[in-house]
Amino acid sequence: MSRGKKLDLFIGADIDESWNEVQTKRKTKIITQDLEPQKHFLVFAKEKRRGKVVTLVGEFQIPKEDATATLKLLKKKLGCGGIYKDGFMEFQGELKEKLRPLLLALDFRFKYGH
C-alpha cells in the first residue's frame, strides 16, 4: 500500500460484546392492503442499467399473483422482457408511450404529469 491510503474493512457488522446485524430500512414499504386498479396512482421512471434503458411503473398495491399475471399479459402485448419486484414492474426498453394505453385499458390511473 502506498502512503496515505487507509484500508477500509467495513463488512456490515458491529463488533462489541457480541455480533450484531446492521439494521437498514427497506427501500419500499410493505403493502398492508390491496387496492382496486381504479384507486392506483402509478408513475413512470426511466433508469439505465448496464447501458440499457429500463422502464419502471409502479407502485402497485395488488396481490403478487395478480401482479405477475398482469405483467405476463403486458410483456406478451409489448414483446419485451420484464420482472415484478418490490411493487414495481420493470420492462426492458423505453416503453412509456406504448405502456400507458395498455394500463389505462386495465383501469389503472396515473399521477398528474406522468
N, C-alpha and C positions, 0 to 999 in steps of 0.2 A: 504494500500500500504506500502511496505517496504521502508526503507530509501534508497535513491539513484536511484530509478526508477522514470522516468518522464512520465506523461500522454500525449500521442500524440493524438491531436484532429483534425488532418487534414481531412477535409471532401470534398475537391475538389472545394472550392470556396474562392475567396479573399473578405475580408470584409474591405472595405474602406468607401467611402461615400455611395456606393450602392453595391448591389450584382452583381458580375461579374462571368461569366462562365469561367473556366480554359480551355484554348485552347491547345490541344495537336495535334501533327502531326499524320496524318493517317499512318498506317503501310505500306500500299501499295498505289501506285499512281493510279489515276483514268484513265481508258483507254479512250484515245481520238479517236483512230482509230482501226478498226478491221483489222486483218491480215489474209492472207491465211494460211492454215496449213503448206505449204512448207516454209514459212518465220518465223516460230516459232523456237526458240531455248530453248527447255524445259530442266529442271533439276529435278533430284530426290532428295528428302530429307527424312530422316527417323527420326521419333520422338517417344517418349514414352509418352503415355497419360494414366494416372491411371493404370500403369503397363502393358498396351497393346501397341503393335507396330502399328504405323500408317505410311503409305507411302504417301508422298506428291509429286505431279507432277505439274509443272507449270513453268512459269506463262503464262496462256492462254490469248490471246487477241482476243477473238471471242465473239459474242453476247451471252448473258446469256442463251437464248433459245437453241442455238446450243451447248453450253457447257453442259447444262443439258441433252440434247438428247445424246451427246457423252458419258457422264457419265453413263447414263442408259444402253447404249449398252455395255460399258466396265464392269459394275457391273454384267450384265447378263452373259457375257462370263467368267468372273473370279469367279462368285459365291460368292461375298462378298458384304459388305455394303460400302457406301461412301457418300460424300457430295461435292458440289461445293461451295467454299467460298473464297472471295477476290482474284479471279483469279487463285486459285489453286484447284486441285482436290485432295481430301483426301480419301484414301482407307484403310479399316481395314485389318491389317496384313502386313507382309513383302512380297510385290508382285513385286519388281523391275524387276526380271528376267522374270516373266510372262507378265508384263505390257508393257515392251519395244517393243516386236514384234507386239503387238496389235496396239500400237500407230504408229509404223512405217508403218503398213498396211493402216492406215488412213492418211498417208503422212505427219505426224509430224516429226520434226527433233529435235535432242538433241545437247546440247553443248558438246564439245570435253571432253571426260573423264567421261561422265555421262551415 
